[in-house]
Amino acid sequence: MKIAVLGKGKTGKKVIEQLGHEHDHSVFHSSNPPTLENLKGHDVIISFLPGEPFLSYIDILIDSKIPVVTGSTGFDWPKEIDQKLKENKTPWIRAHNFSLGMNLVHEMIKVMAKADKLFKAPKFKIHEVHHIMKVDAPSGTAISWQDWSEHECQITSARTGDVVGDHKLTIETETEDIIVQHQAKDRGIFAAGALWSAKKIIDNEVPAGLNNFSDLAIKELL
C-alpha cells in the first residue's frame, strides 16, 4: 500500500520511521501541502496534524475519496462529515489516542462504571499529564475516559517535560480506592495503532463513514 503522511511532528515522524523503506509513502506538510493532484495514487492517508491545519485540508481530503486515519485533535468535527464519507463510500478512522492498549483500558473502565452498584456515592477522578507542547486540556483521551465511565469526573491536567501521555482514573470510596492507569512510554505506539488501522482499511474491514478506532479495536477483544 502507498501511504500519504500528513505532518512530520513528533508522532508523524514515528509513522515515517515505522514505514521505513519497506512501504511506499509520501510526506506532506506546510512546505509541501496536500492537493487533489499530489494525493492521487495513495491508498491511505495518515494524519497527525494539529487540529487547525487538519481542518484547513479536510475538504481536499474528502474530495480525494482516499481513506483517512487521523489522530488530529483540538477541533470540532463538521456535523455532516459522516454522511459525506458514506456518500463517497470512503472509510475514515479517528482517535484521540491510537494506543492499542487503550482498548484494554476501555473494557476495564466499562466495568468500573458499575461501581455505584457496590459502593455508596463513589467519586470518579481523572488526572492526565502530557508534554508542555500539548495545547488542549483536558486531553481528548481524558474526555473519552469520562464518557466510558458514565459518570461525571473531576478532571485535572498537568503539562510538564516531554511526557508522552499518562492517564489515571481513580474511584474513591469511603473504604478503598480503585485505580486504573495507562502510561505511554513511546509515541511509536500511536504510529503502530495508526498503521494497524490503515491495514484494516486496506483489508476492507472498515465501513464507509467516520469510524472510531476504539470501536474497531474492541472487536478484536470480543
C-alpha positions as CSV (number, residue, x, y, z in Angstrom):
1,M,0.0,0.0,0.0
2,K,1.1,3.6,-0.6
3,I,0.6,5.9,2.3
4,A,0.4,9.7,2.4
5,V,1.6,11.0,5.8
6,L,0.3,14.5,6.8
7,G,2.6,16.2,9.2
8,K,6.1,15.4,10.4
9,G,5.8,16.4,14.0
10,K,6.7,14.1,16.9
11,T,4.1,11.4,16.1
12,G,4.2,11.9,12.3
13,K,8.0,11.2,12.5
14,K,7.2,7.9,14.3
15,V,4.9,6.9,11.5
16,I,7.6,7.7,8.9
17,E,10.1,5.7,10.9
18,Q,7.9,2.7,11.1
19,L,7.1,2.8,7.4
20,G,10.8,2.9,6.7
21,H,11.9,1.7,3.2
22,E,9.5,-1.2,3.2
23,H,6.4,0.8,2.4
24,D,5.9,3.3,-0.3
25,H,4.9,6.6,1.2
26,S,4.9,10.4,0.7
27,V,5.1,13.1,3.4
28,F,3.1,16.3,3.2
29,H,3.5,19.4,5.5
30,S,3.3,23.2,5.4
31,S,6.1,23.4,2.8
32,N,4.6,20.6,0.7
33,P,0.8,20.8,1.3
34,P,-1.5,18.0,0.1
35,T,-3.6,18.7,-3.1
36,L,-6.0,16.6,-5.0
37,E,-3.3,16.1,-7.7
38,N,-0.4,15.0,-5.4
39,L,-2.6,12.8,-3.3
40,K,-3.6,10.7,-6.4
41,G,-2.3,7.1,-6.3
42,H,-2.2,6.9,-2.5
43,D,-4.2,4.1,-0.8
44,V,-4.5,5.6,2.7
45,I,-3.8,9.0,4.3
46,I,-2.5,9.1,7.9
47,S,-2.7,12.5,9.7
48,F,-1.3,13.6,13.0
49,L,-1.5,17.3,12.1
50,P,-2.7,19.7,14.8
51,G,-6.4,20.4,14.6
52,E,-6.4,23.7,12.7
53,P,-4.2,22.6,9.8
54,F,-6.1,19.4,9.5
55,L,-9.4,21.3,9.3
56,S,-7.9,23.5,6.6
57,Y,-7.3,20.4,4.4
58,I,-10.5,18.5,5.3
59,D,-12.4,19.4,2.2
60,I,-9.5,18.3,0.0
61,L,-9.2,15.0,1.9
62,I,-13.0,14.4,1.5
63,D,-12.9,15.2,-2.2
64,S,-9.9,12.9,-2.8
65,K,-12.0,9.9,-1.8
66,I,-8.9,8.4,-0.2
67,P,-9.4,6.7,3.2
68,V,-8.0,8.7,6.2
69,V,-6.7,7.6,9.5
70,T,-6.4,10.6,11.8
71,G,-5.1,11.3,15.3
72,S,-5.6,15.1,14.8
73,T,-7.3,16.7,17.8
74,G,-8.3,20.0,19.3
75,F,-11.2,20.8,17.0
76,D,-14.9,20.1,16.5
77,W,-15.8,17.6,13.7
78,P,-18.1,19.0,11.0
79,K,-21.5,17.5,11.6
80,E,-22.1,16.5,8.0
81,I,-18.8,14.7,7.5
82,D,-20.1,11.2,8.3
83,Q,-22.8,11.5,5.7
84,K,-20.4,12.9,3.1
85,L,-18.0,10.0,3.6
86,K,-20.8,7.4,3.3
87,E,-21.9,9.1,0.0
88,N,-18.3,8.9,-1.2
89,K,-18.1,5.3,0.0
90,T,-14.9,6.2,1.9
91,P,-13.9,4.9,5.3
92,W,-12.2,7.2,7.8
93,I,-10.8,6.2,11.3
94,R,-10.3,8.8,14.0
95,A,-8.9,8.6,17.5
96,H,-7.7,10.8,20.3
97,N,-5.3,8.0,21.2
98,F,-4.1,5.3,18.8
99,S,-2.6,3.1,21.6
100,L,-3.9,-0.5,21.1
101,G,-3.5,-1.0,24.9
102,M,-6.0,1.8,25.4
103,N,-8.7,-0.5,24.3
104,L,-8.0,-2.9,27.2
105,V,-8.4,0.1,29.4
106,H,-11.7,0.9,27.7
107,E,-13.0,-2.5,28.8
108,M,-11.7,-2.1,32.3
109,I,-13.4,1.3,32.7
110,K,-16.7,-0.2,31.4
111,V,-16.6,-2.5,34.4
112,M,-15.6,0.3,36.8
113,A,-18.6,2.3,35.6
114,K,-20.7,-0.1,37.7
115,A,-19.1,1.0,40.9
116,D,-22.2,2.6,42.3
117,K,-23.8,-0.9,42.4
118,L,-21.3,-1.8,45.1
119,F,-20.4,1.5,46.8
120,K,-22.3,4.4,48.1
121,A,-21.6,7.6,46.2
122,P,-18.2,6.7,44.7
123,K,-16.2,9.7,43.4
124,F,-14.6,9.4,39.9
125,K,-11.4,11.4,39.3
126,I,-9.2,11.6,36.3
127,H,-5.7,13.0,36.2
128,E,-3.8,13.4,32.9
129,V,-0.2,14.5,32.2
130,H,1.3,15.4,28.8
131,H,4.3,17.3,27.4
132,I,4.4,21.1,27.6
133,M,3.7,21.5,23.9
134,K,0.2,19.9,24.1
135,V,-2.3,22.7,23.8
136,D,-5.7,21.2,24.6
137,A,-6.5,20.4,28.2
138,P,-8.1,18.2,29.4
139,S,-6.9,15.7,26.8
140,G,-9.3,14.1,24.4
141,T,-8.4,10.8,26.0
142,A,-9.4,12.1,29.4
143,I,-12.7,13.2,28.0
144,S,-13.2,9.7,26.4
145,W,-12.4,8.1,29.8
146,Q,-15.1,10.2,31.4
147,D,-17.6,9.1,28.7
148,W,-16.6,5.5,29.2
149,S,-17.1,5.8,33.0
150,E,-20.7,7.0,32.5
151,H,-20.1,9.3,35.5
152,E,-19.2,13.0,35.9
153,C,-15.5,13.0,36.7
154,Q,-13.3,15.6,38.3
155,I,-10.6,16.0,35.6
156,T,-7.2,17.6,36.3
157,S,-4.4,18.2,33.9
158,A,-0.7,18.9,34.0
159,R,1.8,19.8,31.3
160,T,5.4,19.0,32.0
161,G,8.6,18.0,30.2
162,D,8.2,15.6,27.3
163,V,5.7,13.3,28.8
164,V,4.1,11.2,26.0
165,G,0.8,10.6,27.9
166,D,-0.2,9.5,31.4
167,H,-3.8,9.0,32.3
168,K,-5.2,7.8,35.7
169,L,-8.8,7.1,36.7
170,T,-9.4,6.8,40.5
171,I,-12.7,5.7,42.1
172,E,-12.7,7.0,45.6
173,T,-15.0,5.3,48.2
174,E,-15.2,5.6,52.0
175,T,-13.1,2.5,52.4
176,E,-11.0,2.0,49.3
177,D,-9.6,3.5,46.1
178,I,-9.7,1.7,42.8
179,I,-7.3,2.9,40.2
180,V,-6.6,2.2,36.5
181,Q,-3.7,3.9,34.8
182,H,-2.2,4.0,31.3
183,Q,1.3,5.3,30.6
184,A,2.5,5.7,27.1
185,K,6.3,5.1,27.0
186,D,6.9,6.0,23.4
187,R,5.0,7.8,20.7
188,G,5.7,4.8,18.5
189,I,2.6,3.1,20.0
190,F,0.4,5.8,18.3
191,A,2.1,5.2,15.0
192,A,1.6,1.5,15.3
193,G,-2.1,1.9,16.1
194,A,-2.5,4.2,13.1
195,L,-0.7,1.7,10.8
196,W,-2.8,-1.2,12.2
197,S,-5.9,0.9,11.3
198,A,-4.6,1.6,7.8
199,K,-4.2,-2.2,7.2
200,K,-7.8,-2.7,8.4
201,I,-8.9,-0.3,5.7
202,I,-6.8,-2.0,3.0
203,D,-8.2,-5.3,4.0
204,N,-11.8,-3.9,3.6
205,E,-12.7,-4.4,7.2
206,V,-13.8,-0.8,7.8
207,P,-17.2,0.5,6.6
208,A,-17.6,3.8,4.8
209,G,-18.1,6.8,7.1
210,L,-16.4,8.2,10.2
211,N,-15.3,5.3,12.4
212,N,-13.9,5.4,15.9
213,F,-10.6,3.5,16.4
214,S,-11.8,2.1,19.8
215,D,-14.9,0.5,18.2
216,L,-12.8,-1.3,15.7
217,A,-10.1,-2.4,18.1
218,I,-12.6,-3.6,20.7
219,K,-14.0,-6.1,18.1
220,E,-10.6,-7.8,18.3
221,L,-11.2,-8.5,22.0
222,L,-14.7,-10.0,21.6
